[in-house]
Amino acid sequence: MSIKGKRLIYVGRADNASQKPHTDEGVATVSILAGSLLASSNRGFALSSAAGDSVVSRFLVADKDQHRTRNIDEPWTAGENMIAIAPKDSDFLNVRVAAGNNFTDRNVGLSSNGDGQFKIAVEGENVLCYSAEIIDVTVDQTLVRVSV
């Protein structure tokens, strides 16, 4: 669920460099919200089902459909060509986080929730990114700003 100020997935780089993120194009195999963690296969993109302790082969996040001026809460539908972002170090993104994850400080590690959403990483889990804001997540699919 997006809130005012979170209308993009790729926010920019920490060093304000004008570099664009690396993007990939593929077919959505299921309905996918922008900001979701993706898995890539020869069939296209799906929501990542990797658990937090699994190694994600490639960190990919669904971008919003800017070409058709859709908003951030309108999903890519199965069968559509979609865009995925492969973030680099120092990139800031808004990603989907599962309910019940309350960020009381910045720089909290996030891992995969196993359903395309992120969650607070516990010891032994693969940290993909770090929170860049303090927020209580009370609803599934809430957008949270993170840094890579």
Secondary structure, DSSP 8 states (H G I E B T S, - for coil): ---TT---SEEEETT------EEEEEEBSS-B-TT-EEEEETTEEEE----TTS--SS-EEE---TTTT--TTS-B-TTSEEEEEE--TTEEEEEEE-TT-EESSSS-EEEE-SSS-EEE--TTS---EEE-S-EE--STTEEEEEE-
